Structures are given as C-alpha cells and as structure tokens.
C-alpha cells in the first residue's frame, strides 16, 4: 500500500441545525484498497457518503477525487468521473425489468450527458446489452432477466443495485451497509461476490455494522464517531484498539 | 403498424354502425389523437403531469391561421410554422416549469397556460382577436398566394396543393399525419431515449447518481410533446380556419389528461382509445334527446318506457358529462391501466378459453379497436 490517494476528504464540516454531523473530518482512501468505515449509529457515516457523491455540499472543507476538487459538483457530474454508490435501501427502477435496470447505467457510460445520439434505437446497442448481460450473470440474476425489478426479494434488489454500479466500471465504489437486513445465506453470498470484485482491484469504501463482513473484506478500517475519525488502521489493529471499544460500548454515543 | 394504418384509414367504414362516420367527428378523432399521443410522450414516459398543454394547442392554431392570413392558404407552411412556434413556447415553458417536479410542476404549467389564455383575451387582442376568435378575412394579404393568382370572390378555403382540406379529404390528411406521428412515438418508446425517460419516471434520483443529467432529457420530452400539441392545433385550424382562445383554457388541458388516463397511460394505443371514447361521448351522446330515447324504449309498456326515459335522460344529452364521469371513476378505481388494460384482460380470457377448446386464435388490433368503441357506447 502507500500508493496514491483516490479520494481525499479534507477538513469537511457539515452541520444540520446545531448538530455537527461531520466535524472537520479528514479521510484518505488509497487506490486499490477496500476501506471499511465503522462507527456507532449517528456517527455521520451516511452523511460522509452523501458528501462524497454530491447529494450534500459540505459547509467548509473539500473533497478531492483523482486529484481534482469535486466539492459542490452535481451528482451526475461526480458519477461521470467514476464514483458509484450502493444505497442502504436499494435504489433501483422498480417498474422496469432487470435487463433494463442494468442497461441504463451501461448507457450512461455512452451518453450520460445529453446527446441526440441518445435517440438511437435500442436494438443497435448490442455492446451495451452484452456488458449488461455479463454483469447480470456474475450476480446470478440471469434467470430473472425480464422480471419486474420491484417484485424481487430484498437480497436480489441489493445484488441488482450492485450490478447497476459495477456495469459502470467505477474507479471508486461506495457501499452503504451492503448486507444490512439480509439473511445469513444472502450475506455470505454477498461477501463472496464482493471478494470476487476485490480481486479486480477496484477501490471500495464499505460502511458496515457486521464485523464479520468488515474483517473478511477490508484492508483498512476507519472508526467514525461524532463526526470525526477517531482511529484508523488494519482490521487487526482496530480490533485491539481501546478507543474503538469505548466508542462502541458507550461514552462516545450521540 | 400496417394493421394500425388500415384501421385508421378505414374508420369512415367501421365507424358507420356507431353513427360517427361523418367527417367532422372523424377529424376530431385523429387530430385529438395527435394531441394525446404527444401528451403521452411526456406524461406516460416521464410521469410529469402537465396542465398546460392546451396552450400549445392554442399557439398552434393561432400560428396556422396567421399563416393562412399572411402567407398562403396551403396548409403545409401553416402546419410547419405551428409546430415550430409551439416548440419555441414549449422550450420557454419547460425551462421554467421543469425546475420543479410533482405537483409544483403541474401548477407551474397550469399558471403558464392560464397566463397565455388570459393574455389572448386581453393584451394580445391585436394578435388573437380576443373573444371573436381569429378569422380569415377577404382583405388578408396572403403574399405567396398573390404571387400566383388574383384574389377571388369570397373567402378562400384551406388547401393542400389544390385539394380542399375540409370534409373527408381533411380527415384523410389528418389521419396520414397521425399515422406518421404515431410511428414516431413508437420509435421513441422503443429507443434508449424512451427507456431513460421511463427510468426517470421510476427513480429520478437513481438516474442522477448513475451519471445522467436528467434536465435535458425531460426538457426534450416536454418540447416533443408540446410540438405534437402544436401540430394538433395547426391541424384543427387547417380543417376549420378559426382560432379561439377557449382552446387554451385549462379545461382543454384537463381533457387530454382524461383521454390519456382513460385509455391507458404510458401505453401506445391507450391515449387513442381515450380520444375516441371522449370525443364520441362529446359528439354523439350529447346529441341524444328525449325523442331518441322514446323510440329506443318503444317496445316497453308506456309506464316503463317513461320511467326508463326519465332515468336514461340523466346520462345522455346534456348529462353526457355524468356518464363520462362515472366511466372515468370506474376506470381509475378498477382498471388503473385504463380501458386498454380492460381490453387486454378480456382478450386474455378469450384466448385461454379458445386454447382450451383447441381452436386457433386470430385477433388483431382491429377487433381491439372495435371493442374499444363498443366500450364507449
């Protein structure tokens, strides 16, 4: 490790009323790592991701991606630069079928910015379809290709959303509790899939409560409490850390 | 597509049994068909409910009549100009209204259309001729026509290179245009553009986080549907060269929403079915009077006849709105997919029954359309 930083969050402050959700937070995500962010409820984990994808603009501080400042950019601009996010509640196109759900992000790669090229007939988009099919097969969803996405189980919806993000081949993938609310079997399957992606060298940030997931996937772990990073290190170091135990067992809770 | 064209062009034949085979109402079927097809591109695909599309219909009509007055009685420049003009209006209105979504978008479009309507009655009277409506006059310049011939006696009529565009020829010209624009909307529905619009309807935030700038997509859908409305307005003027401000009132926008929902939002044929049903009610049902009812129930004894007439007269003639309202309530409550969904259910039931009887099935859009008109009775 010690290679170049993909994401650099510098002195970010974000307040909601009087509450400091992010309190001068600094975070560096290095290229090719799987970086887990853990912390008690209300520590600011989701706020951090929202700031990274442009859903929220920080009050002060900056977010740099790939060496360029992305603070204050529109969500679609940030996405086009290569950040994808899997949400805590799956954000998919419920009315469309699975193939369409994955084809749309694949199309974004071609014409996310509006062009009249976009009026082209779908039948000529063989390459888009091929890319979509490849990911759908990886996610074991190929047998339900033309099912309405909204009718699927929660676990499948999550996998579909993951497929939608992966088909874009992002430089940085943000995962917000990818296994929350999943049955044990589904969780294991998701871990397997995430391990497979890890092999491709894609940089990932995972927010997770399930320590099994964290310790089986992450290269580095940051602990977030009351809007700041209170500890950072390898999974083994974090497991032994006194500060972390305190943050989880009491005292630092908001 | 071929079947669809045949069905549309033979409307004068198969509309006969329903008493709707005269050019005036047939023209309305296809012209409002254009309007509804266009409206469906916005409402059906993106889910944005516009209350302002009547403004484009009005703009299209005024533009066409002005083209008849100033340029030529030929409908080609009139129609092209009305599409362009309504497109320009749609860009302006869409640019402002699309800053919001949901109910706020609807209210902004409503405000814009009502503004157009009121301006047409007041400040813009020199252009719109206020309450009287914009009409042709003998003294109109008609520059292009004058190059070729002297002004004749009386008012000239609208033509398509010499073919008069009223009556049946007006219907056929409008029908051909409707078939063309239907084909275009079919292409839009099946293109990746159409897919993205559907995705915006399903989850606009997701689209943003996938890297789509959704504004231009919405604006182009809005402008396309505005141009469809302008085309319909131009055609209305082409078949009857008169433009009044009442065409721009919000009730006209409401009517196209009713048509689209009644027929089936987001389906290809649904809006057309809705148009036929509503225009049929408006023109045929409203014309039924007490005498017609008496002759209809003549076979019953007098006391029964009279009470039947008393009950049914609530629903026909002046009361056609009530029948339509009840039908609309029924459709929204039980068939959210519109009349088209109902027809598909019936079609499926018939099909499964036929398969049970080991018979081959041979249903096409023709029978679908016919049953659609039956529904309207």
Interface residues (C-beta under 8 A of the other chain):
Chain A: X53 X55 X74 X75 X76 X79 X80 X84 X85 X91 X92 X93 X94 X95 X96 X100 X103 X104 X105 X107 X108 X109 X112 X113 X114 X118 X119 X120 X121 X122 X123 X125 X128 X164 X168
Chain B: X187 X188 X190 X191 X192 X193 X195 X196 X198 X199 X201 X202 X203 X205 X206 X207 X208 X209 X210 X211 X212 X213 X214 X215 X216 X217 X220
